[in-house]
Amino acid sequence: MAQSFGLIGLAVMGENLALNVERNGFSIAVYNRSSDKTEAFMANRAQGKNVQATYSLEEFVQALERPRKILIMVKAGGPVDAVIDQLKPLLDEGDMIIDGGNSLYTDTDRRVESLEAAGLQFIGMGVSGGEEGALNGPSLMPGGSKAAYSEIEPIMTKIAAQVDDGPCVTYIGQGGAGHYVKMVHNGIEYGDMQLIAEAYDILKSTAGLTHTQLHEVFTDWNTTDELNSFLVEITADIFTQMDEDTGLPLVELIKDAAGQKGTGRWTVVSALELGVSIPTITAAVNARIMSSIKDERMAAAQQLTGPTGKYDGDVAALIDKVRDALYCSKICSYAQGMALLSTASREFGYDLNLSETARIWKGGCIIRAGFLNKITKAFKDDPNLPNLLLAPEFKQTILDRQEAWREVIGLAARLGIAVPAFSASLDYFDSYRRDRLPQNLTQAQRDYFGAHTFERTDKPGVFHANWF
């Protein structure tokens, strides 16, 4: 009997998604380029389950009921194109390929156009949640034709994370919309992670909190409406992990050089191309780049000096202020991401539903957080909301807490602690709330050296001054 779903690529995410599909009542055929991986999967995790192993693409395709639905879980870029090129001659009209990797949205646009012209269907689907989410319910962001999505909707709604208001999947939009939304999701994730790291750095480096105290602080923060989230939860857990060899907190033995796979950088590039300001996310990408030059920083540390003092005030009060600064900065990071999605939706014709986008991030994904309920409501109440900072609740939250936010950033500056994402978030807020910025001077300079012209505040028209 033919299997109802197919999956190519049995790395960790692929294995877990295959088991998720099977657990939810859908028979599945699997294929991996190296047969030993397939054999190991069948002998262990897939044993006794409704999973059919195949050892060639021809055998794999023949094992599936028509129209075929095939999920590819391989490395983004060339490997995806290679698999598609090998599959195409084996498929029949109406068959569907789904790319569940972190593909660049423009690649997805190209693949949708190419495969639909060949009579095949293609879905580019963002998948967030890591290995645990893949197994137990990820957040899914499928883009492509709505007709294609309707064919896989029964499976996707079953395997997605389930929250109080439904499964964490929705049709995102045409073409590369799903992968675009996943890209911005990852950009917000970069911002979130950097903001948490800066909060940790302030508390550890200026106030001297121990790993036990840091565990307690982040555990407490995770119980609040504002900061309850997957990333804060795992941060609290990280501080409890001790190294077996040294007895020291493991986190303090990890080299301070963070990796990245490109989605954060893609987000920044897209924002620049679309003319959308996302300084918190940009600062987070830059922070990872700066962390990567570890040897150079170590050499510089021997020559460049700065403040060496410690915080000598009320530590409990500082913890509360850092919490407030983290939440205000986090709001700005999400505001930037949603503003980018709104602009991309208009520019690319995605017709994104920002309320639904926030809703499907409430479960399964890495940025899942309690305050996504508030974001969902903000865009549901006003689908044309120009910026999250103007939503009544978020506006009032920042107005109530900005003094603590400013104080924390000032303290970090006085004590020589870099807080690029905290600072970028406050700069974003201060720039957005001001009705006049100094770019009148910038425009005057442009007109002076290049006759680029300018507009005036007191009368309409375009002008050029004789600056000489």
N, C-alpha and C positions, 0 to 999 in steps of 0.2 A: 504493500500500500504506500502511495506517495506521501512524502512529508509535507506539512503545510507551510513550513518556513525554512529558510536556509541561512547559514552564517559562514562567512569566510574570515579566517584569522583567529587563532586560538591562543593569543596572548591573554594576560589576566583579564582585561576588559571583555574580550570576546568570549572566553570561557564562562565568565559570570553572566553575561547577557544570554548566552545559550541556555544556561541552567535556569535563568529567570523565565525565559520563554517557555521552556518545557514544564516548569513548575506551575505555570498558569494555564496549562491544558493544551498547548500547541506542540504538535510533533515537529521535530527539527532535524535537519541534516547539516552536518558540519564538514568543513574542509580546511586544511592547513597546508601550506606549501611544503613544510617538512613533516613527513608521515610519522616520525617518532613522537612529535608533539600530539598528534591525533591519537596515536596508540596509548600514550600516557593518560590523556584525558579520558578515553573510553575505559581504561583499566581502573581508573580511580574515581574521579568526581562524577563521571557520567554513567557509571556502572548501574545497570538495572533501570535506567531511565529511557524515555522514549526519544532517544537520540540515535541517529544513524550516521555512522562514520563513513566517509568517502575518501578515496585516495587519488582521485584525478578530477579535474574540473568537469570532464565529460560525465563521469559517474555522479558527481555532485548535482549537476544540472538535471540529469535523468531521474534523480531521486525525488525531485520536487513536483508537487502538483501544479497545474497551470491555472491561471497565469502565475508564474513564479515570483516569489518575493524573497530577495536575497540581500542580506545585510553584510556589508563589507566593514571589517574592523582591522584595517591595516594602517601603517604609517601614512600620514598626509603627504600630498605631493605626488611625485613620480610613481610610488608604489600603487596608489589608488588608480592612476591612469593605466598602469600595467595590468592590473587585475581586470579593469573594465575592458581593455583591448582583448584580453584572453577570453572573457565571457561573451562578448558581443556576438561572435559567430555561432555560439552555441545556443543562443536564446531565440525565442519566438516573439512575434509581435504581441505587445501588451504586457510582456514580462517586466518586472521592476527591479532596479538596483537601488539600494539605500546605502549611502556613505555615512557611517556613524563616527568617523574620526574628526579631528580638529582641522578640517580643511579650510583653506582661505576661501572666502565667499565668492571671489571672482572666479576661482576654479570651479566652484559649484555652478555658477551661472553658465559657464562654458559647457560643462558636462550636461546640464539640463537641456540646453539648446541642441547639442550634438546627438544625444540619445533620443530625444523626442523626435528629431528629424529622421531617425532610423527606426521609428515605430516602437521604441522602448520607453519605459517610464523611469524617472530618476528623482529620488528624494535626497536632499542634503540635510542631515539631521544632527544637530548638536546634542551631545550626551554628556550630562554632568552628574557627578556623584562619586567618582573614583570606583575602586573595585567593590566597595561595600554597596554603593548605590546601584552599580550595574547588576549585582546579584539580588538585592532586596527591593529595588525600586529607584531608578534614577529620575532626574528631570530631563524631559525630552523636548527638543526644539526642532520639529520637522518643517522644512521648506521645500517648495516645488509646486506642482499643480495641485489644486484642491481636490481634483478628481483622484489623483494618485494617492493623496493622503487618506481619502475616504476608504480606500481599499485596505489600508493597513491599520486604520483607526481601531478596529476591535482588538487587535493584538497590542498596539501601543498603549491603549487606555488600561489594559490589564497589567502590563509589565512596568508601567510608570509608578513612581511613588504616589501614595494615596494620602491626601490631606483632608481637612474638614469640609472643603468645598469642591472636592473632586480630584481626579487624577492630575498629576503634574505633567501634563502634555496638552498641547493645543496646536492647531494648524497656525503656523507663524505667518507665512506669506509666500509669494511666488519666488522662483529662482533661488538665489543664494540666501534668502531671508533667514532661514533656520541657522545657517552657519554664521551669518552676520550677528544675530542675537547671541549665539554662543560665544562669539569673539568678544562682544561687549561684556557679556557675563564674566568672561575671564579677565577683562580689563578691570572691572569692578572688584573682582577677586584679588587682583594684584594690589589695588588700593587698600582694600580691607586688611590684607595680610601685612602691608607696610605700616598702616596705622597702628595695628596691634603690636607690631615689633617696636614702634617708637614709644608706645605707652609702657611696654616692658623695659625699654632702655632707660626711660626717665626714672621709673620706680627703682630699678636696680642700681643704676649708675649714680643717681643724685641722692636718693634716699636710702640706699643700701639694703633694700628688701632681699631676704633670703629666698631660696627656691620654695621653701615651705610657705612663707608669707605670700609669695607671688601666686602659688597654687590657691591659697585661700582667697586672695583678691579676685582672681579671674573666676573662681568658682562662684563667688558672691555676685560678680557682675553678670554671670550667665543666668542668674535667677531674676534679673530685672527685665522689664518690658523693653527697655531701650537696647540692651546689649545681648540678650539671649540669642545665641547663634551657634552654629556648628563650629565656626572658627574659634570663638571664645571658649567653647567647651573643650575642644581638643588642645587649646593652649593651656588650659588648667591642667589637663592630663599630662601634658609634656613635662611640666615641672615636677611631677612625681616619679619620673623615670630615672633611676640611678644606674650608673655604669658599673657593671660587675667587676671590672678590672681595678678601678680606682676608688669606687665608693662615692664618686662625685656625681652631681647632677649631669646627666648625659647631655643636656642642651648646652652646657657650658664647655663641653669638649668638642662640639661640632664646629667645623671651620666656618667662619662668617663670610662665606662666598655663596650667594644664592644663584641657582640655575634658572633658566627660563627656556620655554619651547617656542616662543614667537608670538603667541596670541596677544600678549600685552603690547608688544611692539606694533603689531598689526592694528590694534585699536588706536594707538597714538597716531599712526600714519593716516588712518582713515579720518580721524578727527581733524587733522591738519588739512587734509584734502577737502573736507566738507566745511571747514571754517568753524568748528565747534571747539570751545575751550574746555579741556579736561585736565587741568593742572595737577590734581591729586593723582590721577592714574599715570600721568606722565612722570611725576615725581617718583612714583613707585617703581616704574620701569628704570628710571635713572638710578635709583637706589640699588637695584640689583646689579646694574652695570658697574657702579662704583664699588660695590662689594666684591666684584669679580677680580679687581686689580689688587688682590691681597698683598702680594709681595711689594708692590709699589707703595701701598699704604703703610706697610711696616717700616719701610725705609724712610718715608716721609715723617713718620711719627718720631724718628730720632732727631729731626731737624726743625719741625714746625711745632710750636708750643701754643697753648691756649689756657683758658681758665681751668683750675684744678680743684675748686672748692666743692663742698657738699651742701645739700639742703639741710638747714638746721631749724626748720620750723615744725609745725604740727604735721606729722606724717599722715595721720588719719584724714586730715583736711586735704592734704595733697592728693591722696588716693581718690577722694571724691572729685577733686578738680580735674584730675587726669581722666577719670570716667566721663565727666561732662565734656571735656575736650575731645575725647575719642568719639563720643556719640555725635557731637556737632560736626566733626570732620567726616565721620561715616555718612552722615546725611548729605554732605557736599559731594562725596565720592559717588553715591548713588544718583544724586541730582545730575551730575555730569554724565554718567552713563545713560540715564534716561533721556537727557537732552540730545545726546548723540543718536540714540535710537530714533527719537522723534524726527530729527533732521534727515537721517538716512531713509526713514520711511517715506518722507516726501520726495527726496531726491531719486530714490530707486523704485518708487511705486509699490513698496511692500504693504502699505495699509496696515501697519502694526497696531495691535490693541495693547497699549502699555499696561493697562490694568491686568489683562490676562497674562502678559509677560511676567509681571511681578508675582502674580498668583502661582504660576507654575514653578517659580523659584522657591516657594515656601517649603518644599520637601524634596528630598533626594539629592539636591545639588550642593556644591561646596559653599555657596554664599547664602544658603538657607538661614533665615533669621526671623525672629518674632516680629520685627518691625516691618517686614514685607507686607503684613496685613494692613499696616497704615498706608504703605505706598499703593497697594492694590486699591484701597478705598479712595485715596486721593485722586487717582486717575479715573476711577469709576464715577466719582462725584463730578469731575471736570475732565473729560477726555482731551480737551484742548489746553490743559494746564501748561503754560510755557516753561515753568521750572518748578521742581519739587520744593524749592525754598519758599515758594509762594503759597503752598498748601497750608491752610490755617494751622494745623497742628505742628508741622515742622517749622513754620515761621515763628510760632510762639516759643517752641522749644529752644531755638537758637537765640532768640531775643532774651530769654530767661537765663541762658547759660553762657553767653558770650564772654562775660567778664572772667569766668574761670578759664575758658578757652584761651583768652589773651594772656592771662597770668601764667598758664602752663608754658606757652610758647616763649614768653619773656624769660621765664626761669631757665628753660633749656638754652636759650641764647646766652644768658649770663654765665651759665655753668659749662658752656662749650659742648652741648649735646645736639647733634644734628637731628632735626625733626622735619625733613623736607616735605612729607605728606601732610603733617599737621599744619605747617606753614602755608603750603599751597592751598589747602582747604580754606584757611582763614583769608588768604589773599583773594580767593575766588568769591567768598562771601562779601568781603569789603569792596571788591570791584563791582560785583553785581548790584549791591545796594546803593552805590553812589550815582547820582544823576549827572555828574561831570567828572571825567577822567583827564589826565594830562596829555592825552593823545591829540588835543588841539595843537600843542607844541610840535608833536611828531608830524602832524600834517603840514604845519608851517615849514618845518625843515624840509619835507619832501617837495613842497612847492618852491622853496628857496633854491635847492640844488638841482631839481629835475623838472620844474614847472608842471608838477602833478596836479595842480589846482586844489581848491578846497571849497567847502560849503560854509555859509555863515549862519550864525544863530539868530540874526536880526532881520534877515530878508532872504527870499528864495533865490536859487540860481547857483551857478558854478563860477568860481572866481580864480584869478591869478594875480598876485601882487608883484610889483616891481621892487624886489627886495634890495636891489643895488642902488 
